[in-house]
Amino acid sequence: MDIQSWTWLIVGLSFALYIGIAIATRVRSTSGFYVAGHGVPALFNGMATGADWMSAASFISMAGIISFTGYTGSVYLIGWTGGYVLLALLLAPYLRKFGKFTVPDFVGDRYYSDVARLVAVFCAIFVSFTYVAGQMRGVGVVFSRFLEVEINTGVIIGMVLVFIYATLGGMKGITYTQVAQYVVLIVAYLIPAIAISHVMTGQWIPQLGFGAKVVSGDQAGIYLLEAIDQIHRDLGFPEYTASFVPGHKSMIDMFAVTLALMVGTAGLPHVIIRFYTVKSVHAARWSAFWALLFIGILYTTAPAIATFARVNLIQTLHEKAYTERPAWFKSWEQTGLIAWADKNGDGLIQYHAGAAFDGKLAYQKDDAGKQLLGAFGEPLLENTLTENVNELYVDRDIMVLANPEIANLPAWVVALVAAGGLAAALSTAAGLLLVISSSVSHDLGKSILNPNMSEKSELRLARVAAGGAVILAGYFGIHPPGFVAQVVAFAFGLAASSFFPVIILGIFSKRTTKEGAIAGMLCGLGFTAAYIYYFKFMHPEAGPADWWFGISPEGIGSLGMVINFGVTLVITAVTSPPPASVQEQVEHLRYPSED
């Protein structure tokens, strides 16, 4: 069978499994909908957390960014894994002992204020929608290539699927669906990595292949990282392993992005809520351990995949005739995620440092809407071509998905990777949509607007909110503000600047007041959102010379967090202490081993 047939088969079977789980786990109570009735075993919760955590950004985009940026791409590895350790050790046990459904629940009760709860609801929805945009975009990218539909159509298909299992089963359905999705995505990630590692380096374990010697081709006998450094030098790119050089992130920006990702992780509502689904604090600790193990399998493999993909891409395309381009190039070309502009008229693909053209990719079309072609059959671009010698545009988000094809792996492996990418994106999207749904129905509807709302009405409102969230998420997936991992980085920055300080202070400081928490969340989130909007939407052409202190929009959440902490502590110092009952509650939280 060809790739598309295999894709329809494997993706179809996986989708049938997800929907079947949703139907089998349909819930009729708010406890089951929000936190799966606190009955998920630690092992399964760890696996589900891993799937929830490893989004389209981890599966699709992270290795792509590392592939293009080399050393500086490690900010995502360090920030996300370090942040999860921070969450697991510092926050999860305490939040589980608190015993509420959501993060706004914690904020509202700890800070004894419906206003604080309302601000937390706004922050949770804002962060979650930003995050889910990247996931729906990832779904669209996968569908556009492997099922040969437009990206927008792929996003709509993903919307329908997520709507089914998120609204039927709630957290219970999502959890067990995520267990299945983790199995799909990790198998899909590892099989091509193992195969390519063995072909390129003779090592079956990708992590070992990453540090091994190349066994064939012009670079045979040379360590893989030395080989790619040499390739980059020859083509004008910064060395793959170099740090803090022109073309790479500065030290201050790397620190800021890493910190934003770390503390943002610890403030992500869709990850935090996972620790409410187990029966005890002890189980929360064990689920954190299992999740870290399951996450580590993929994250330690990503640098190897990135390097393999980069070497294969360059060796396959550079100085090759466009008319003899491989089949995978033709397929991805139709999606608009890879393009070639023949600047010198020789019909050869030249890949060098620098952008091939200005602006967002757009093709020339005639009056009838038919695509115009050049002398070698290439789609002609509307974009203004740059003066450098680079002729090739490659979207970072295709690297993991295209890697098996570039390496000439069997069609079923290519299809499996497609199913894995969809599993990663959909698992996280479902968790985020549940956060949005619970924020609207429980934190806003039940806790603030109508405390006497019946459980049936609350459950109905939760499902309606989930449906509305799916539609809005689809819109953001169709019109994303950047690469998948970039969009997700914005979400982490927003979480870092809004939730992390108030959660930390809420657990470890009895003195922190509601006035301080409210002001801190608003100032931190407002500053971070304004900075991202200014530099990504109003002035996207701005660069490091224009950023404050040299910090990129992806890393500005670290400064937003500092602002949040500062404002919270200053306002707390000049306002009345919390009630004695709240201070006793905080004291009790400090002993999480007590169930």
VENZINOR-V223373 format. One record per backbone hydrogen bond with DSSP energy under -0.5 kcal/mol. CO is the residue of the C=O (numbers start at 1). NH is the residue of the N-H. E is the energy in kcal/mol with one decimal. If there is no record, write none. Layout:
co->CO nh->NH e->E
co->CO nh->NH e->E
//
This chain:
co->2 nh->6 e->-2.4
co->3 nh->7 e->-2.6
co->4 nh->8 e->-2.7
co->5 nh->9 e->-2.1
co->6 nh->10 e->-2.9
co->7 nh->11 e->-2.7
co->7 nh->12 e->-0.5
co->8 nh->12 e->-1.7
co->9 nh->13 e->-2.3
co->10 nh->14 e->-2.3
co->11 nh->15 e->-2.6
co->12 nh->16 e->-2.3
co->13 nh->17 e->-2.0
co->14 nh->18 e->-2.3
co->15 nh->19 e->-2.6
co->16 nh->20 e->-2.4
co->17 nh->21 e->-2.3
co->18 nh->22 e->-2.1
co->19 nh->23 e->-2.3
co->20 nh->24 e->-2.4
co->21 nh->25 e->-1.8
co->23 nh->26 e->-1.1
co->29 nh->33 e->-2.0
co->30 nh->34 e->-3.0
co->31 nh->35 e->-2.1
co->31 nh->37 e->-2.2
co->32 nh->36 e->-1.0
co->32 nh->172 e->-1.2
co->33 nh->171 e->-3.1
co->35 nh->38 e->-2.1
co->36 nh->39 e->-1.5
co->41 nh->45 e->-2.8
co->42 nh->46 e->-2.5
co->43 nh->47 e->-2.1
co->44 nh->48 e->-2.9
co->45 nh->49 e->-2.7
co->46 nh->50 e->-2.0
co->47 nh->51 e->-2.0
co->48 nh->52 e->-2.8
co->49 nh->53 e->-2.9
co->50 nh->54 e->-2.9
co->53 nh->55 e->-1.7
co->55 nh->59 e->-2.7
co->56 nh->60 e->-2.4
co->56 nh->61 e->-1.7
co->57 nh->62 e->-2.9
co->58 nh->63 e->-0.5
co->60 nh->64 e->-0.5
co->60 nh->400 e->-0.7
co->61 nh->65 e->-2.5
co->62 nh->66 e->-2.4
co->63 nh->67 e->-2.5
co->64 nh->68 e->-1.5
co->65 nh->69 e->-2.7
co->66 nh->70 e->-2.7
co->69 nh->72 e->-1.0
co->70 nh->73 e->-1.6
co->71 nh->74 e->-2.2
co->72 nh->75 e->-1.5
co->73 nh->76 e->-1.4
co->73 nh->77 e->-0.6
co->74 nh->78 e->-2.9
co->75 nh->79 e->-2.7
co->76 nh->80 e->-2.0
co->77 nh->81 e->-1.9
co->78 nh->82 e->-2.3
co->79 nh->83 e->-2.1
co->80 nh->84 e->-1.7
co->81 nh->85 e->-1.9
co->82 nh->86 e->-2.1
co->83 nh->87 e->-2.5
co->84 nh->88 e->-3.0
co->85 nh->89 e->-2.4
co->86 nh->90 e->-2.5
co->86 nh->91 e->-0.6
co->87 nh->91 e->-1.5
co->87 nh->92 e->-2.9
co->91 nh->95 e->-2.6
co->92 nh->96 e->-2.4
co->93 nh->97 e->-1.9
co->94 nh->98 e->-1.6
co->95 nh->99 e->-1.1
co->102 nh->106 e->-1.6
co->103 nh->107 e->-2.6
co->104 nh->108 e->-3.1
co->105 nh->109 e->-2.3
co->106 nh->110 e->-3.1
co->107 nh->111 e->-2.3
co->108 nh->113 e->-1.9
co->109 nh->112 e->-1.0
co->113 nh->117 e->-1.7
co->114 nh->118 e->-2.6
co->115 nh->119 e->-2.5
co->116 nh->120 e->-2.3
co->117 nh->121 e->-2.4
co->118 nh->122 e->-2.3
co->119 nh->123 e->-2.5
co->120 nh->124 e->-2.7
co->121 nh->125 e->-2.4
co->122 nh->126 e->-2.6
co->123 nh->127 e->-2.8
co->124 nh->128 e->-2.3
co->125 nh->129 e->-2.4
co->126 nh->130 e->-1.7
co->127 nh->131 e->-2.3
co->128 nh->132 e->-2.9
co->129 nh->133 e->-1.3
co->130 nh->134 e->-0.7
co->131 nh->134 e->-0.8
co->131 nh->135 e->-1.0
co->132 nh->136 e->-2.5
co->133 nh->137 e->-1.9
co->134 nh->138 e->-2.0
co->135 nh->139 e->-2.0
co->136 nh->140 e->-2.1
co->137 nh->141 e->-2.3
co->138 nh->142 e->-2.0
co->139 nh->143 e->-2.4
co->140 nh->144 e->-2.4
co->141 nh->145 e->-1.4
co->142 nh->146 e->-2.4
co->143 nh->147 e->-1.9
co->143 nh->149 e->-0.9
co->150 nh->154 e->-2.3
co->151 nh->155 e->-2.1
co->152 nh->156 e->-1.8
co->153 nh->157 e->-2.2
co->154 nh->158 e->-2.1
co->155 nh->159 e->-2.2
co->156 nh->160 e->-2.1
co->157 nh->161 e->-1.9
co->158 nh->162 e->-2.5
co->159 nh->163 e->-2.4
co->160 nh->164 e->-1.7
co->161 nh->165 e->-1.8
co->162 nh->166 e->-2.4
co->163 nh->167 e->-1.8
co->164 nh->168 e->-1.7
co->165 nh->169 e->-1.0
co->166 nh->170 e->-0.7
co->168 nh->27 e->-1.5
co->169 nh->172 e->-0.8
co->169 nh->173 e->-2.0
co->170 nh->174 e->-2.7
co->171 nh->175 e->-2.7
co->172 nh->176 e->-1.8
co->173 nh->177 e->-1.9
co->174 nh->178 e->-2.6
co->175 nh->179 e->-1.6
co->176 nh->180 e->-1.5
co->177 nh->181 e->-2.4
co->178 nh->182 e->-2.6
co->179 nh->183 e->-1.7
co->180 nh->184 e->-2.0
co->181 nh->185 e->-2.9
co->182 nh->186 e->-2.6
co->183 nh->187 e->-1.8
co->184 nh->188 e->-2.2
co->185 nh->189 e->-1.8
co->186 nh->190 e->-2.3
co->187 nh->191 e->-2.2
co->188 nh->192 e->-0.7
co->189 nh->193 e->-0.9
co->190 nh->194 e->-3.0
co->191 nh->195 e->-2.3
co->192 nh->196 e->-2.8
co->193 nh->197 e->-2.2
co->194 nh->198 e->-2.0
co->195 nh->199 e->-1.9
co->196 nh->200 e->-2.7
co->197 nh->201 e->-2.6
co->197 nh->202 e->-0.7
co->197 nh->203 e->-1.0
co->198 nh->202 e->-1.1
co->200 nh->215 e->-2.6
co->204 nh->206 e->-0.7
co->205 nh->208 e->-1.0
co->205 nh->209 e->-2.3
co->206 nh->210 e->-2.1
co->208 nh->211 e->-0.9
co->209 nh->212 e->-1.4
co->212 nh->224 e->-2.9
co->214 nh->221 e->-3.4
co->217 nh->220 e->-1.5
co->219 nh->222 e->-2.2
co->222 nh->214 e->-3.1
co->223 nh->227 e->-2.6
co->224 nh->228 e->-2.3
co->225 nh->229 e->-1.8
co->226 nh->230 e->-2.0
co->227 nh->231 e->-2.2
co->228 nh->232 e->-2.4
co->229 nh->233 e->-2.3
co->230 nh->234 e->-2.3
co->231 nh->235 e->-1.5
co->232 nh->236 e->-0.7
co->232 nh->237 e->-2.0
co->233 nh->236 e->-0.9
co->235 nh->353 e->-1.8
co->239 nh->242 e->-1.1
co->240 nh->71 e->-2.5
co->245 nh->248 e->-2.5
co->250 nh->254 e->-2.4
co->251 nh->255 e->-2.4
co->252 nh->256 e->-2.4
co->253 nh->257 e->-3.0
co->254 nh->258 e->-2.4
co->255 nh->259 e->-2.6
co->256 nh->260 e->-2.6
co->257 nh->261 e->-2.5
co->258 nh->262 e->-2.3
co->259 nh->263 e->-2.6
co->260 nh->264 e->-1.9
co->261 nh->265 e->-1.9
co->262 nh->266 e->-1.5
co->264 nh->267 e->-1.0
co->265 nh->268 e->-1.3
co->267 nh->269 e->-0.5
co->268 nh->271 e->-0.8
co->268 nh->272 e->-2.3
co->269 nh->273 e->-2.1
co->271 nh->274 e->-0.9
co->272 nh->275 e->-1.6
co->273 nh->276 e->-1.6
co->274 nh->277 e->-1.1
co->277 nh->40 e->-2.2
co->280 nh->284 e->-1.8
co->281 nh->285 e->-2.1
co->282 nh->286 e->-1.9
co->283 nh->287 e->-2.6
co->284 nh->288 e->-1.8
co->285 nh->289 e->-1.8
co->286 nh->290 e->-2.6
co->287 nh->291 e->-2.5
co->288 nh->292 e->-2.2
co->289 nh->293 e->-2.0
co->290 nh->294 e->-2.6
co->291 nh->295 e->-2.8
co->292 nh->296 e->-2.3
co->293 nh->297 e->-1.2
co->294 nh->298 e->-0.8
co->295 nh->298 e->-0.5
co->295 nh->299 e->-2.4
co->296 nh->300 e->-2.2
co->298 nh->301 e->-0.7
co->298 nh->302 e->-1.6
co->299 nh->303 e->-0.6
co->301 nh->304 e->-0.5
co->301 nh->305 e->-2.1
co->302 nh->306 e->-2.7
co->303 nh->307 e->-2.0
co->304 nh->308 e->-2.8
co->305 nh->309 e->-2.6
co->306 nh->310 e->-2.0
co->307 nh->311 e->-2.4
co->308 nh->312 e->-2.5
co->309 nh->313 e->-2.6
co->310 nh->314 e->-2.1
co->311 nh->315 e->-2.5
co->312 nh->316 e->-1.9
co->313 nh->317 e->-1.8
co->314 nh->318 e->-2.1
co->317 nh->320 e->-2.0
co->320 nh->349 e->-2.7
co->321 nh->324 e->-1.2
co->322 nh->325 e->-1.7
co->326 nh->330 e->-1.5
co->327 nh->331 e->-2.1
co->328 nh->332 e->-2.5
co->329 nh->333 e->-2.3
co->330 nh->334 e->-1.1
co->332 nh->335 e->-1.0
co->332 nh->336 e->-0.5
co->332 nh->337 e->-1.3
co->333 nh->336 e->-1.1
co->337 nh->395 e->-2.9
co->339 nh->393 e->-2.8
co->341 nh->343 e->-1.4
co->347 nh->322 e->-2.9
co->348 nh->350 e->-0.7
co->349 nh->319 e->-3.5
co->349 nh->320 e->-0.5
co->349 nh->351 e->-0.6
co->350 nh->352 e->-0.6
co->350 nh->391 e->-2.7
co->350 nh->392 e->-0.5
co->356 nh->386 e->-1.5
co->362 nh->382 e->-3.0
co->362 nh->383 e->-0.8
co->364 nh->372 e->-2.4
co->366 nh->369 e->-2.1
co->370 nh->366 e->-2.7
co->372 nh->380 e->-2.7
co->374 nh->377 e->-1.6
co->378 nh->374 e->-2.8
co->380 nh->364 e->-2.8
co->383 nh->385 e->-0.5
co->384 nh->358 e->-2.5
co->391 nh->341 e->-2.3
co->393 nh->339 e->-2.2
co->395 nh->398 e->-1.7
co->396 nh->399 e->-1.4
co->398 nh->402 e->-3.3
co->399 nh->403 e->-1.3
co->400 nh->404 e->-0.6
co->402 nh->406 e->-2.6
co->403 nh->407 e->-2.1
co->404 nh->409 e->-2.9
co->405 nh->408 e->-1.5
co->410 nh->413 e->-0.7
co->410 nh->414 e->-1.6
co->411 nh->415 e->-2.3
co->412 nh->416 e->-2.0
co->413 nh->417 e->-2.2
co->414 nh->418 e->-1.7
co->415 nh->419 e->-2.2
co->416 nh->420 e->-2.3
co->417 nh->421 e->-2.6
co->418 nh->422 e->-2.1
co->419 nh->423 e->-2.3
co->420 nh->424 e->-2.4
co->421 nh->425 e->-2.1
co->422 nh->426 e->-2.9
co->423 nh->427 e->-2.2
co->424 nh->428 e->-1.5
co->425 nh->429 e->-2.3
co->426 nh->430 e->-2.4
co->427 nh->431 e->-1.6
co->428 nh->432 e->-2.5
co->429 nh->433 e->-2.5
co->430 nh->434 e->-1.9
co->431 nh->435 e->-1.6
co->432 nh->436 e->-2.2
co->433 nh->437 e->-2.7
co->434 nh->438 e->-3.1
co->435 nh->439 e->-2.3
co->436 nh->440 e->-2.0
co->437 nh->441 e->-2.8
co->438 nh->442 e->-1.8
co->438 nh->443 e->-1.8
co->439 nh->444 e->-1.5
co->440 nh->445 e->-2.4
co->441 nh->446 e->-2.2
co->442 nh->447 e->-2.4
co->444 nh->448 e->-0.9
co->444 nh->449 e->-2.7
co->445 nh->450 e->-3.0
co->450 nh->453 e->-2.1
co->454 nh->458 e->-2.5
co->455 nh->459 e->-2.4
co->456 nh->460 e->-2.1
co->457 nh->461 e->-2.6
co->458 nh->462 e->-2.2
co->459 nh->463 e->-1.9
co->460 nh->464 e->-2.3
co->461 nh->465 e->-2.8
co->462 nh->466 e->-2.0
co->463 nh->467 e->-2.1
co->464 nh->468 e->-2.4
co->465 nh->469 e->-2.4
co->466 nh->470 e->-2.1
co->467 nh->471 e->-1.8
co->468 nh->472 e->-2.1
co->469 nh->473 e->-2.8
co->470 nh->474 e->-2.2
co->471 nh->475 e->-1.7
co->472 nh->476 e->-2.0
co->473 nh->477 e->-1.9
co->474 nh->478 e->-1.8
co->475 nh->479 e->-1.9
co->477 nh->480 e->-0.5
co->483 nh->487 e->-2.7
co->484 nh->488 e->-2.2
co->485 nh->489 e->-2.2
co->486 nh->490 e->-1.8
co->487 nh->491 e->-1.6
co->488 nh->492 e->-2.1
co->489 nh->493 e->-2.2
co->490 nh->494 e->-2.3
co->491 nh->495 e->-2.4
co->492 nh->496 e->-2.6
co->493 nh->497 e->-1.9
co->494 nh->498 e->-0.9
co->495 nh->499 e->-1.7
co->495 nh->500 e->-1.5
co->496 nh->501 e->-0.6
co->498 nh->502 e->-0.5
co->499 nh->503 e->-2.3
co->500 nh->504 e->-2.6
co->501 nh->505 e->-2.7
co->502 nh->506 e->-1.6
co->503 nh->507 e->-1.6
co->504 nh->508 e->-2.6
co->505 nh->509 e->-1.8
co->513 nh->517 e->-2.2
co->514 nh->518 e->-2.7
co->515 nh->519 e->-2.2
co->516 nh->520 e->-2.6
co->517 nh->521 e->-2.5
co->518 nh->522 e->-2.1
co->519 nh->523 e->-2.5
co->520 nh->524 e->-2.7
co->521 nh->525 e->-2.5
co->522 nh->526 e->-2.3
co->523 nh->527 e->-2.4
co->524 nh->528 e->-2.1
co->525 nh->529 e->-2.8
co->526 nh->530 e->-2.2
co->527 nh->531 e->-2.3
co->528 nh->532 e->-2.4
co->529 nh->533 e->-2.6
co->530 nh->534 e->-2.5
co->531 nh->535 e->-2.2
co->532 nh->536 e->-2.3
co->533 nh->537 e->-1.8
co->533 nh->538 e->-1.9
co->534 nh->539 e->-2.1
co->539 nh->542 e->-1.7
co->543 nh->546 e->-2.1
co->543 nh->547 e->-1.1
co->547 nh->550 e->-1.3
co->548 nh->551 e->-2.5
co->550 nh->552 e->-0.5
co->552 nh->555 e->-1.2
co->552 nh->556 e->-1.0
co->555 nh->558 e->-1.8
co->556 nh->559 e->-0.6
co->556 nh->560 e->-2.3
co->557 nh->561 e->-2.3
co->558 nh->562 e->-1.6
co->559 nh->563 e->-2.3
co->560 nh->564 e->-2.4
co->561 nh->565 e->-2.9
co->562 nh->566 e->-2.7
co->563 nh->567 e->-2.9
co->564 nh->568 e->-2.6
co->565 nh->569 e->-2.5
co->566 nh->570 e->-2.3
co->567 nh->571 e->-2.6
co->568 nh->572 e->-2.2
co->569 nh->573 e->-1.8
co->570 nh->574 e->-0.8
co->571 nh->574 e->-0.7
co->572 nh->575 e->-1.1
co->579 nh->583 e->-1.9
co->580 nh->584 e->-2.3
co->581 nh->585 e->-1.8
co->582 nh->586 e->-2.3
co->583 nh->587 e->-2.1
co->584 nh->588 e->-2.1
co->585 nh->589 e->-1.8
co->586 nh->590 e->-0.9
co->587 nh->590 e->-0.6
co->588 nh->591 e->-1.4
co->591 nh->594 e->-1.6
co->593 nh->595 e->-0.7
//
